[in-house]
Amino acid sequence: MRRALADSTFLRVYVLLALALLLTFGLALLGLAMVDQVRREHHRERLADAPMRLLVEKLAELPRDEREAWLEHRAERLDMTPTLYPVDSLMLNYFDRTRLESGRVLVSFRGEHGWRLQRLLPGGDWLLEVDLAGLSEQQLRGLTELFGEWLSEVRGAERQQRLERVSGPGIPVTLTDRAPEGLDARQLSRLAEGEVVIRLLPGRWSMTMYLELPDSDEETNWLAIGPVQAFEPMPGSLQLLLLMILLGVLAVIIYLIVRGVEARMARLEQAATRIAGGRLDTRVKVESGDFLGRLGMAFNGMATQVQSLLRAQQDMIRAVSHELRTPVARIRFAVQMVEDMTDDPAIRRQLEGIDGDIEELDGLIDEILTYARLGNESVNSMEMDTSLVDCRAMAERVIETLSPLHGHLRLELAGGDEVEISADPRYLQRALQNLVANACRHARSRVLIRLHSEPHLVRLDVEDDGPGVPVSERLEVFKPFARLDDSRTRSSGGYGLGLSIVQKVMTWHGGSVAVDDSPQLGGARFTLLLPRRPVTPA
């Protein structure tokens, strides 16, 4: 039952872990979507970097009073709305201000109104803000022409210097002294006429803008802007692969953790089972200081306390029983002296009754001492004087001993083969004798002993034709001083310790005792189950 409860607990743990994995899967999917969104924002920022650098460099070269006019003149050509603002007039948060001061471009999505780009001018006093509805061919041509005009203002090495100031990682901007490759004759003719040529690369989802710039009378430079790469979201197959790898690693880690916890809990369960079976010296090995280690230390402390309390209780019972023997012996001696001093039949009858009570008290003390001795030692610490026991001969000795005390009953041993078992002969006979004596107290006319030999165990059944044991009381009868009735007479009362001693002896031998209904006699059937084990030399 405890094992089933533990399995059910771990099953619930695994279900919770499965739910945790599903939740982790959802969170990981959301995380990948957020990563993709961050990549998208970073891509837009890189695309806007070079054009915003160009506009800022151009504005920085103009006098302050000419900047507004220049922006108005270029707005329609660039298909965007540029505006200059004093930085102090804007409400910028700490993060936006830090990014702007580090020379980065702020890209803000405004829904159906398109995008807003912001960048500081050199000096940090003015902010250029550009509003655009989207990316269009007019913007690409206008920006390329603006690049060309700005570079055409200088010649030779100065062009390359200007180019390095505006070139960024998002959009490569290069100058070459050779005509671009991959253009047809018509596109080259348009370049020679001073037009902007846009070349699409469908296979790569990108485009490049070209413009011819005269350098001198003999030489010509070609401006190439691009390729401008379109944003490529993370493929769904790659996302799924990353998720599966993440969940696989997480599942393996959780499994290893749970297996370690389960193994330690199993050892704790095994220790609890051993203690419940009477092995009070069992302790749990404490391996760490975590919660399971603290649980193990608390368990060991509890086991030590229980063992100490039981030992103290049993020592007290044993001491009291020993102390009772002295007054009982004195009372018996006094009764014998009085009996020798009188011949009155009435007094002798009373003395015989007192002597019977003394015998009963002496037997009770012996039972208490036996129970205390069996209960005070663990299974491992007790030394069994085991030998090969002939169970049929032992049962015959028990019948021979008890038959004279119960003349109105028929005590029988069922026929069968010889049965031998490795056990302590003294205690095993005591257990069988207690069961037969218990059956004699409740039987009406017959008590039957059966012996069964099986491959891995030996079974001894003691049956009677008495009233039987109710199902609800079958666990209670093995408790010390338990009775099914209120009788205290010698014929049916007993001491209430006989069956408890039987259970202790069986536990000591690694066996068990049980009670059910007798299929043949109709009363109770007590069964001893003893495992077969090697014989220990005396």
Solvent accessible surface area in square Angstrom, and as a share of the most:
residue,aa,sasa,rsa
1,M,210,0.94
2,R,124,0.45
3,R,136,0.50
4,A,65,0.50
5,L,116,0.58
6,A,21,0.16
7,D,70,0.36
8,S,42,0.27
9,T,56,0.33
10,F,29,0.12
11,L,115,0.57
12,R,132,0.48
13,V,51,0.29
14,Y,75,0.29
15,V,78,0.45
16,L,116,0.58
17,L,38,0.19
18,A,50,0.38
19,L,101,0.50
20,A,42,0.32
21,L,45,0.23
22,L,120,0.60
23,L,117,0.58
24,T,37,0.21
25,F,63,0.26
26,G,37,0.36
27,L,105,0.52
28,A,15,0.11
29,L,83,0.41
30,L,105,0.52
31,G,28,0.27
32,L,26,0.13
33,A,57,0.44
34,M,118,0.53
35,V,72,0.42
36,D,15,0.08
37,Q,86,0.38
38,V,100,0.57
39,R,93,0.34
40,R,74,0.27
41,E,56,0.25
42,H,97,0.43
43,H,33,0.15
44,R,65,0.24
45,E,21,0.09
46,R,90,0.33
47,L,37,0.19
48,A,10,0.08
49,D,16,0.08
50,A,1,0.01
51,P,19,0.12
52,M,2,0.01
53,R,71,0.26
54,L,0,0.00
55,L,3,0.02
56,V,8,0.05
57,E,39,0.17
58,K,25,0.11
59,L,0,0.00
60,A,41,0.31
61,E,76,0.34
62,L,35,0.17
63,P,72,0.46
64,R,150,0.55
65,D,123,0.64
66,E,87,0.39
67,R,29,0.10
68,E,85,0.38
69,A,66,0.51
70,W,32,0.11
71,L,3,0.02
72,E,129,0.58
73,H,132,0.59
74,R,23,0.08
75,A,24,0.19
76,E,144,0.65
77,R,78,0.28
78,L,2,0.01
79,D,61,0.31
80,M,21,0.09
81,T,80,0.47
82,P,15,0.10
83,T,43,0.25
84,L,14,0.07
85,Y,73,0.28
86,P,58,0.36
87,V,12,0.07
88,D,141,0.73
89,S,73,0.47
90,L,36,0.18
91,M,192,0.86
92,L,34,0.17
93,N,84,0.43
94,Y,161,0.61
95,F,148,0.62
96,D,38,0.20
97,R,87,0.32
98,T,64,0.37
99,R,78,0.29
100,L,4,0.02
101,E,117,0.52
102,S,77,0.50
103,G,34,0.33
104,R,102,0.37
105,V,1,0.01
106,L,9,0.04
107,V,26,0.15
108,S,47,0.30
109,F,124,0.52
110,R,80,0.29
111,G,35,0.34
112,E,163,0.73
113,H,117,0.52
114,G,4,0.04
115,W,45,0.16
116,R,70,0.26
117,L,19,0.10
118,Q,20,0.09
119,R,24,0.09
120,L,28,0.14
121,L,6,0.03
122,P,87,0.55
123,G,77,0.74
124,G,30,0.29
125,D,92,0.48
126,W,59,0.21
127,L,0,0.00
128,L,0,0.00
129,E,14,0.06
130,V,0,0.00
131,D,31,0.16
132,L,23,0.11
133,A,92,0.71
134,G,27,0.26
135,L,118,0.59
136,S,39,0.25
137,E,97,0.44
138,Q,88,0.39
139,Q,3,0.01
140,L,17,0.09
141,R,67,0.24
142,G,2,0.02
143,L,21,0.10
144,T,1,0.00
145,E,54,0.24
146,L,3,0.01
147,F,3,0.01
148,G,2,0.02
149,E,64,0.29
150,W,1,0.00
151,L,0,0.00
152,S,40,0.26
153,E,92,0.41
154,V,21,0.12
155,R,123,0.45
156,G,44,0.42
157,A,74,0.57
158,E,93,0.42
159,R,2,0.01
160,Q,84,0.38
161,Q,107,0.47
162,R,32,0.12
163,L,3,0.02
164,E,118,0.53
165,R,108,0.40
166,V,0,0.00
167,S,40,0.26
168,G,13,0.13
169,P,96,0.60
170,G,13,0.12
171,I,16,0.08
172,P,54,0.34
173,V,6,0.04
174,T,65,0.38
175,L,31,0.15
176,T,63,0.37
177,D,107,0.55
178,R,183,0.67
179,A,47,0.37
180,P,21,0.13
181,E,139,0.63
182,G,58,0.56
183,L,19,0.09
184,D,80,0.42
185,A,83,0.65
186,R,174,0.64
187,Q,40,0.18
188,L,68,0.34
189,S,56,0.36
190,R,58,0.21
191,L,1,0.01
192,A,74,0.57
193,E,123,0.55
194,G,46,0.44
195,E,73,0.33
196,V,3,0.01
197,V,1,0.00
198,I,32,0.16
199,R,72,0.26
200,L,114,0.57
201,L,34,0.17
202,P,109,0.68
203,G,76,0.73
204,R,135,0.49
205,W,183,0.64
206,S,7,0.05
207,M,48,0.21
208,T,9,0.06
209,M,5,0.02
210,Y,22,0.08
211,L,13,0.07
212,E,44,0.20
213,L,6,0.03
214,P,83,0.52
215,D,20,0.10
216,S,61,0.40
217,D,144,0.75
218,E,154,0.69
219,E,104,0.46
220,T,40,0.23
221,N,21,0.11
222,W,40,0.14
223,L,0,0.00
224,A,17,0.13
225,I,8,0.04
226,G,10,0.09
227,P,40,0.25
228,V,13,0.08
229,Q,64,0.28
230,A,48,0.37
231,F,43,0.18
232,E,104,0.46
233,P,71,0.44
234,M,34,0.15
235,P,77,0.48
236,G,55,0.53
237,S,88,0.57
238,L,74,0.37
239,Q,37,0.16
240,L,99,0.49
241,L,99,0.49
242,L,71,0.35
243,L,4,0.02
244,M,106,0.47
245,I,93,0.47
246,L,86,0.43
247,L,28,0.14
248,G,34,0.33
249,V,82,0.47
250,L,49,0.24
251,A,36,0.28
252,V,87,0.50
253,I,85,0.43
254,I,33,0.17
255,Y,114,0.43
256,L,111,0.55
257,I,104,0.53
258,V,14,0.08
259,R,118,0.43
260,G,36,0.35
261,V,45,0.26
262,E,33,0.15
263,A,47,0.36
264,R,53,0.19
265,M,64,0.29
266,A,36,0.28
267,R,100,0.36
268,L,24,0.12
269,E,36,0.16
270,Q,110,0.49
271,A,6,0.04
272,A,35,0.27
273,T,58,0.34
274,R,76,0.28
275,I,26,0.13
276,A,72,0.56
277,G,37,0.35
278,G,32,0.31
279,R,73,0.27
280,L,29,0.15
281,D,64,0.33
282,T,17,0.10
283,R,87,0.32
284,V,20,0.11
285,K,156,0.66
286,V,57,0.33
287,E,94,0.42
288,S,48,0.31
289,G,57,0.55
290,D,54,0.28
291,F,121,0.50
292,L,14,0.07
293,G,2,0.02
294,R,137,0.50
295,L,76,0.38
296,G,3,0.03
297,M,101,0.45
298,A,66,0.51
299,F,25,0.10
300,N,27,0.14
301,G,41,0.40
302,M,99,0.44
303,A,2,0.01
304,T,71,0.41
305,Q,102,0.45
306,V,57,0.32
307,Q,30,0.13
308,S,56,0.36
309,L,107,0.53
310,L,60,0.30
311,R,108,0.40
312,A,61,0.47
313,Q,92,0.41
314,Q,19,0.08
315,D,57,0.29
316,M,116,0.52
317,I,51,0.26
318,R,71,0.26
319,A,53,0.41
320,V,76,0.44
321,S,2,0.01
322,H,99,0.44
323,E,123,0.55
324,L,70,0.35
325,R,84,0.31
326,T,71,0.41
327,P,43,0.27
328,V,9,0.05
329,A,61,0.47
330,R,153,0.56
331,I,87,0.44
332,R,60,0.22
333,F,130,0.54
334,A,49,0.38
335,V,12,0.07
336,Q,93,0.41
337,M,91,0.41
338,V,66,0.38
339,E,51,0.23
340,D,119,0.62
341,M,154,0.69
342,T,25,0.15
343,D,121,0.62
344,D,63,0.33
345,P,89,0.56
346,A,49,0.38
347,I,74,0.38
348,R,79,0.29
349,R,154,0.56
350,Q,125,0.56
351,L,13,0.06
352,E,109,0.49
353,G,37,0.36
354,I,73,0.37
355,D,51,0.26
356,G,23,0.22
357,D,79,0.41
358,I,10,0.05
359,E,95,0.42
360,E,57,0.26
361,L,69,0.35
362,D,39,0.20
363,G,25,0.24
364,L,49,0.24
365,I,1,0.01
366,D,62,0.32
367,E,20,0.09
368,I,29,0.15
369,L,16,0.08
370,T,3,0.02
371,Y,39,0.15
372,A,1,0.01
373,R,93,0.34
374,L,7,0.04
375,G,13,0.12
376,N,30,0.15
377,E,73,0.33
378,S,12,0.08
379,V,31,0.18
380,N,88,0.45
381,S,65,0.42
382,M,31,0.14
383,E,165,0.74
384,M,46,0.21
385,D,88,0.45
386,T,5,0.03
387,S,41,0.27
388,L,102,0.51
389,V,7,0.04
390,D,53,0.27
391,C,0,0.00
392,R,30,0.11
393,A,34,0.26
394,M,0,0.00
395,A,0,0.00
396,E,91,0.41
397,R,108,0.39
398,V,0,0.00
399,I,25,0.13
400,E,129,0.58
401,T,69,0.40
402,L,9,0.05
403,S,42,0.27
404,P,107,0.67
405,L,130,0.65
406,H,34,0.15
407,G,72,0.69
408,H,131,0.59
409,L,17,0.08
410,R,133,0.48
411,L,22,0.11
412,E,46,0.21
413,L,38,0.19
414,A,20,0.15
415,G,73,0.70
416,G,55,0.53
417,D,121,0.63
418,E,116,0.52
419,V,4,0.03
420,E,80,0.36
421,I,3,0.01
422,S,6,0.04
423,A,1,0.01
424,D,8,0.04
425,P,50,0.32
426,R,156,0.57
427,Y,12,0.05
428,L,0,0.00
429,Q,42,0.19
430,R,57,0.21
431,A,0,0.00
432,L,0,0.00
433,Q,52,0.23
434,N,19,0.10
435,L,0,0.00
436,V,0,0.00
437,A,22,0.17
438,N,16,0.08
439,A,1,0.00
440,C,4,0.02
441,R,71,0.26
442,H,64,0.28
443,A,12,0.09
444,R,161,0.59
445,S,61,0.39
446,R,55,0.20
447,V,1,0.00
448,L,7,0.03
449,I,2,0.01
450,R,62,0.23
451,L,19,0.09
452,H,72,0.32
453,S,64,0.41
454,E,73,0.33
455,P,116,0.73
456,H,150,0.67
457,L,51,0.25
458,V,0,0.00
459,R,65,0.24
460,L,0,0.00
461,D,2,0.01
462,V,0,0.00
463,E,1,0.00
464,D,4,0.02
465,D,24,0.13
466,G,4,0.04
467,P,101,0.64
468,G,19,0.18
469,V,15,0.08
470,P,72,0.45
471,V,116,0.67
472,S,94,0.61
473,E,61,0.27
474,R,42,0.15
475,L,150,0.75
476,E,70,0.31
477,V,12,0.07
478,F,12,0.05
479,K,103,0.44
480,P,59,0.37
481,F,117,0.49
482,A,33,0.25
483,R,66,0.24
484,L,78,0.39
485,D,63,0.33
486,D,138,0.72
487,S,28,0.18
488,R,162,0.59
489,T,78,0.45
490,R,143,0.52
491,S,84,0.54
492,S,33,0.22
493,G,9,0.09
494,G,17,0.16
495,Y,61,0.23
496,G,17,0.17
497,L,1,0.01
498,G,15,0.15
499,L,20,0.10
500,S,3,0.02
501,I,0,0.00
502,V,0,0.00
503,Q,76,0.34
504,K,67,0.28
505,V,0,0.00
506,M,1,0.00
507,T,49,0.28
508,W,10,0.04
509,H,4,0.02
510,G,42,0.40
511,G,20,0.19
512,S,54,0.35
513,V,19,0.11
514,A,54,0.42
515,V,16,0.09
516,D,46,0.24
517,D,82,0.43
518,S,5,0.03
519,P,109,0.68
520,Q,96,0.43
521,L,29,0.14
522,G,59,0.57
523,G,0,0.00
524,A,4,0.03
525,R,43,0.16
526,F,4,0.02
527,T,12,0.07
528,L,0,0.00
529,L,59,0.29
530,L,3,0.02
531,P,46,0.29
532,R,95,0.35
533,R,87,0.32
534,P,121,0.76
535,V,76,0.44
536,T,72,0.42
537,P,117,0.74
538,A,125,0.97
